[in-house]
Amino acid sequence: MVMNNIHVRSARLDDTAAISALFRARISAWQRWDTLGRVQDTDYETLTIYERWLHGGAWMSIETAALHLGALLLGAGVALVAQVGAEVGAYLEAYHSVEPPPFGSNLSPAHIVVGSAHANIGLDTMLLDALRAKAKTQKCERLTVAALGAESALYTRSGFTTLTSVARYSLPARTGQIFYKASAHSEASAAQINGWSMPVGRISSARQQWEALWPHTWELLPEMRRTYRLKFSAAGGEAFIACQPQMFNPRALDVSVWTQKTLTAQLLTAIRDWAHKEGFRTLLLVVPPEYVSVLGAEAEADGYKLDFYSLNL
């Protein structure tokens, strides 16, 4: 798409530095913990790659940004830029998932970042229009997006309507009387979850969560939290489970679930039993309203909520 001196195109590896700069420009202060555990302001150049990561993920360093963009360009997702003259003025990243209703075959924007020098000239809308065109060529049924607060304005202005919402609950890990099998699963191909649902842990799209948690790429950073990648078989159903200890509460696990069928009480009992045997105390589960009853009476909401929006094509 070309408009005057604005050109929307697929990102290239040569764009890595420019896209990383767009993300880093949103950080108002660079900080680290000192030896006494206190937060101190510091210069970007003094931070390790991991300390930069803590400010916003892979795009915070050119090293990790290049790895991330390379994965997207090899098929993990979609990466588009809006080029203004010779500069990259904005960036959009999206992921394609094929799931049961209500999400269906969807293309989901994860990031839209516009540089301050090119704000208020409609680059975000142009990127969304380009993504809509790409979704149609991929025969997607809809665009879907997770958005908080003011972020939703762009999408509602572009015709998106509310699709569903999710909220986070905690559950104690607990021994359960159920037969199940849980085994480490290192195969990272997203083809394994084609047509599967994601009833637990969806804070973006099912495919984006998979690409963030299943490949071992970020284990290049030794400080990264350990990720447990498991295949569960319980009560005749199969599921892939990714669990990460929370950074400041290592006895609590953030849980993500992709399953062939649906979230059942039996599968949940199996996950709680596995976590208890591994020495964890608490599970944190982000679920839509229809699965709250499956969590049972011990589930406690912690106030975190997130809305999902949809644009049918």
C-alpha positions in Angstrom: 0.0 0.0 0.0 1.4 3.4 -1.0 0.0 6.8 -0.1 2.0 9.9 -0.9 5.3 9.2 0.7 4.0 6.5 3.0 4.5 2.9 2.0 3.1 -0.1 4.0 5.1 -3.2 3.3 6.3 -6.4 4.9 9.1 -5.9 7.3 12.7 -7.0 6.4 15.5 -8.1 8.7 17.2 -4.8 7.8 14.4 -3.0 9.6 15.3 -4.6 13.0 17.1 -1.6 14.4 14.4 0.8 13.4 11.6 -1.3 14.8 13.5 -1.9 18.0 14.0 1.9 18.3 10.2 2.4 18.0 9.6 0.1 21.0 12.5 1.5 23.1 11.3 5.1 22.6 8.2 4.2 24.6 10.3 3.5 27.8 10.5 6.6 29.9 13.2 5.4 32.3 15.7 2.5 32.2 16.2 0.8 35.6 17.8 -2.1 37.3 17.9 -3.6 40.8 21.1 -2.9 42.8 22.8 -5.4 45.1 20.4 -4.5 47.9 17.3 -5.1 45.8 16.5 -1.4 45.3 15.4 0.0 41.9 17.8 2.5 40.5 17.8 4.5 37.2 20.6 3.9 34.8 21.7 4.3 31.2 20.5 1.9 28.6 24.0 1.0 27.6 24.8 -0.3 31.1 22.0 -2.9 31.1 22.5 -6.5 30.2 20.3 -8.0 27.5 18.1 -9.6 30.1 17.7 -6.4 32.1 16.6 -4.7 28.8 14.2 -7.6 28.2 12.5 -6.9 31.5 11.4 -3.5 30.2 9.3 -5.0 27.3 10.6 -8.2 25.8 12.5 -9.1 22.7 12.3 -5.7 21.0 14.3 -4.1 23.8 17.7 -5.1 22.4 18.9 -5.4 18.8 20.2 -8.9 19.6 16.9 -10.4 20.7 14.9 -8.2 18.3 16.8 -9.8 15.3 16.0 -13.3 16.6 12.4 -12.4 17.1 11.9 -10.7 13.7 13.7 -13.6 12.0 11.2 -16.0 13.5 8.3 -13.9 12.3 9.7 -13.7 8.8 10.2 -17.5 8.7 6.4 -18.0 9.4 5.8 -17.5 13.1 3.7 -14.4 12.4 3.2 -11.3 10.3 5.4 -8.2 10.5 4.4 -5.0 8.6 6.0 -1.6 8.6 4.7 1.8 7.5 7.6 3.5 5.8 7.5 7.4 5.7 10.0 8.5 3.2 13.1 6.7 4.1 12.1 6.1 7.7 10.2 3.3 9.4 7.4 5.3 11.1 5.3 2.5 12.5 5.2 -1.3 13.0 2.5 -4.0 13.3 2.9 -7.6 14.4 0.2 -10.2 14.1 -0.4 -14.0 14.4 -2.7 -16.4 12.6 -4.6 -18.9 14.6 -7.2 -21.6 13.6 -9.5 -22.3 16.5 -13.0 -23.4 17.3 -15.7 -20.6 17.7 -15.9 -17.8 18.7 -12.3 -17.1 17.5 -12.3 -19.3 14.4 -9.6 -18.7 11.8 -8.3 -15.3 12.9 -5.4 -12.9 12.4 -4.6 -11.1 15.6 -2.5 -7.9 15.9 -0.2 -8.1 18.9 1.6 -4.8 18.6 1.0 -1.6 16.7 3.7 1.0 17.5 3.8 4.4 15.9 6.9 6.7 16.3 6.3 10.1 17.9 7.6 11.9 14.8 4.8 10.4 12.7 1.9 10.4 15.2 -1.6 11.5 14.2 -1.2 10.9 10.5 -3.1 7.6 10.5 -0.2 5.1 10.2 -1.9 2.8 12.7 -5.1 2.7 10.6 -3.1 2.1 7.4 -1.4 -0.8 9.0 -4.7 -2.3 10.2 -6.1 -1.9 6.7 -3.1 -3.7 5.3 -3.6 -6.5 7.8 -7.3 -6.8 6.9 -6.3 -7.2 3.3 -3.7 -9.9 4.2 -6.3 -11.7 6.4 -8.7 -11.9 3.4 -6.0 -13.4 1.2 -5.3 -16.0 4.0 -9.1 -16.7 4.1 -9.4 -15.7 7.7 -12.8 -15.2 9.1 -12.0 -12.3 11.3 -9.4 -10.1 12.9 -9.2 -10.4 16.7 -7.3 -8.4 19.3 -6.8 -8.2 23.0 -6.9 -4.6 24.3 -6.8 -2.7 27.6 -8.4 0.7 28.3 -7.3 3.4 25.8 -5.8 0.8 23.5 -9.3 -0.3 22.5 -10.1 3.1 20.9 -8.2 2.4 17.7 -10.0 -0.9 17.2 -13.5 0.3 18.0 -12.9 3.2 15.7 -12.0 0.7 13.0 -15.2 -1.3 13.4 -14.2 -3.9 16.0 -16.8 -5.1 18.4 -16.5 -6.9 21.8 -16.0 -10.7 21.3 -15.3 -12.0 24.8 -13.3 -11.2 28.0 -11.0 -13.1 30.3 -10.2 -12.8 34.0 -7.5 -14.3 36.2 -8.1 -16.7 39.0 -5.8 -18.4 41.5 -6.2 -22.0 42.5 -4.1 -24.0 45.1 -2.1 -26.9 43.7 -3.5 -30.0 45.2 -3.2 -33.8 45.0 -6.0 -35.3 43.0 -7.3 -38.8 42.5 -7.1 -39.1 38.8 -5.2 -41.1 36.3 -3.2 -39.0 33.8 0.0 -38.9 31.9 2.2 -35.8 31.8 5.4 -35.8 29.7 7.9 -33.2 28.6 7.2 -32.1 25.1 9.8 -30.2 23.1 8.3 -30.2 19.6 7.6 -26.5 18.9 5.7 -26.6 15.6 2.5 -24.5 15.9 0.9 -27.0 13.5 0.2 -29.1 16.6 -2.4 -26.7 17.8 -4.2 -26.1 14.5 -7.9 -26.3 15.3 -7.3 -26.6 19.0 -8.8 -24.1 21.6 -6.9 -22.2 24.2 -9.2 -22.1 27.3 -6.5 -21.0 29.8 -3.8 -18.4 29.6 -5.0 -16.4 26.6 -3.7 -12.9 27.1 -3.1 -12.3 23.4 -3.8 -14.8 20.6 -3.4 -18.6 20.9 -0.7 -18.6 18.3 1.2 -15.7 19.8 1.2 -17.3 23.2 2.5 -20.6 21.7 5.3 -18.8 19.8 6.3 -17.0 23.0 6.3 -20.0 25.3 7.0 -23.2 23.3 10.2 -22.5 21.2 13.4 -22.6 23.2 14.8 -19.5 21.7 14.9 -17.3 24.8 16.7 -19.9 26.8 19.7 -18.3 25.3 19.3 -15.9 28.2 20.2 -18.0 31.3 18.2 -15.6 33.6 14.9 -16.3 31.9 12.3 -18.1 33.9 12.1 -21.8 33.4 9.2 -22.9 31.2 7.6 -26.3 31.7 6.4 -27.6 28.3 4.2 -30.6 28.8 1.8 -32.9 26.9 -1.1 -34.1 29.1 -3.4 -37.0 28.5 -6.3 -37.1 31.0 -9.8 -38.6 30.8 -9.5 -39.4 27.1 -8.4 -35.9 26.1 -5.1 -34.4 25.2 -3.7 -31.0 26.0 -0.4 -29.0 25.7 0.4 -27.2 28.9 3.0 -24.4 29.4 3.8 -23.3 33.0 6.1 -20.5 34.1 7.0 -19.7 37.7 6.2 -16.1 38.5 9.2 -13.8 38.7 8.5 -12.6 42.2 6.6 -15.6 43.5 8.4 -18.7 42.3 6.0 -21.1 44.0 3.2 -19.8 41.8 2.7 -20.9 38.2 1.3 -19.0 35.3 -0.6 -21.7 33.3 -1.4 -21.8 29.6 -3.5 -24.6 28.0 -4.2 -25.6 24.4 -6.6 -28.5 24.1 -8.2 -30.7 21.5 -11.6 -30.4 23.1 -12.4 -28.2 26.1 -11.2 -27.5 29.6 -12.6 -30.2 31.9 -12.6 -30.7 35.6 -10.5 -33.9 35.0 -7.8 -32.0 33.1 -7.7 -29.3 35.7 -7.4 -31.9 38.5 -4.5 -33.4 36.6 -2.7 -30.1 36.2 -3.2 -29.3 39.9 -1.8 -32.7 40.9 1.2 -32.3 38.7 2.0 -28.9 40.0 1.7 -30.1 43.6 4.1 -33.0 43.0 6.5 -30.5 41.5 6.5 -28.4 44.7 4.3 -25.5 43.5 1.6 -24.0 45.7 -0.5 -21.8 43.4 -1.8 -21.9 39.8 -2.7 -18.6 38.1 -5.3 -19.2 35.3 -6.7 -16.6 32.9 -10.0 -17.9 31.6 -13.2 -16.6 29.8 -16.5 -16.6 31.7 -17.7 -20.0 30.4 -14.8 -21.8 32.2 -15.1 -20.1 35.6 -17.4 -22.8 36.9 -14.9 -25.5 35.9 -12.4 -23.9 38.3 -14.6 -24.7 41.3 -15.3 -23.1 44.6 -11.6 -22.6 45.5 -10.9 -20.2 42.7 -10.2 -16.6 43.7 -10.3 -13.7 41.2 -7.4 -11.2 41.6 -8.9 -8.4 39.6 -7.0 -8.8 36.3 -9.4 -8.6 33.3 -8.8 -8.2 29.6 -11.2 -7.7 26.7 -11.1 -9.2 23.2 -12.4 -7.5 20.1 -13.3 -8.9 16.7 -13.8 -7.6 13.2 -15.6 -10.0 10.8 -14.2 -10.1 7.3 
